[in-house]
Amino acid sequence: MKNNADIVLENVRSTDRDRYLTTLYAPEGKRGALLALYAFNAEIASVRDRIREALPGEVRLQWWRDVIEAGADDDASGHPVAEQLLSAIREYGLPKQAFLDYLEARIFDLYDDPMPSRTDLEGYCGETAGAIIQLSALVLDPAAAAGSAEAAGHAGCAQAMTGILTLLPIHRARGQCFIPRDLLAAAGTTPEEFLESKDSPSALGAVSAMTALAREHLVAFESRASQLPESLRPAFLPLALTKSVLAEVEKHPRDLLLGKLGQVSQWRKQWLLFRRATRGWAA
């Protein structure tokens, strides 16, 4: 029978291959904890895809809150991801509040309410993708992680916003709008109009505004990246892929809206990760 570690590894490799590839550049002894974090993230991010109504989703998120707050193996028994996550929390002294804030932010995913503002979006990204990066940094090097919070915040925003852009066709098909109202208003549209239109000038303008915001956070991260110690580099490696994906979105916004945006090839992903893993962001 497969043990929990093997199950979690296969989980991440199949559901979040990009993050799985980044763990290959982490010290072998740290990979299990990183994979537990990424499996947890994939599990929660996919809750909306597995439900028809919001209430069952909220019940699922509450189960995770209870398990993390209790920290008892018995409560997580039979759930490999939960068991591995609790083990990582204990071994590395990871702050439970970060996970609880993450789960609170993810409630937004379960409903079709539009994102109110840029500030709300940045908070959402910080408590989800940003938190995963910071928690990964704590696993890799607790002492150095203390000085990486600001970089993690910008990195998380850039990564999450780029992810939101690439998922636009899926979100629009099910009536979700993650692009904030104020960005939509600046582009001359509303959440309702944006969801209904395909590639109107205002919809393209909204994509451009969202892309510019993601790029702003990416630039802010890159200005701090050279100061990050090499020990933390694996936590930030997904940004190597984010930059490439964001460039494609900037070149082909109409393809994005129509669900025709091309994917970054696997060989290019592996090259980008290798380059950043070995040379950092100064290169």
Buried (B, 14 or more C-beta within 10 A) or exposed (E): EEEBBEBBBBBBBEBBEBBBBBBBBBEEEBBBBBBBBBBBBBBBBEBBEEBEEBEEBBEBBEBBBEBBEEEEEEBBEEBBBBBBBBBBBEEBEBEEEBBBBBBEBBBBBBEEEBBEEBEBBBBBBBBBBBBBBBBBBBBBBEEBBEBBEEBBBBBBBBBBBBBBBBEBBEBBEEEBBBBBBBBBEEBEBBBEBBBEBEEBEBBBBBBBBBBEBBBBBBEBBBEBBEEBBEBBBBBBBBBBBBBBBBBBBBEBBEBBBEEEBEEBEEEEBEEBBBEBBEEBBEE
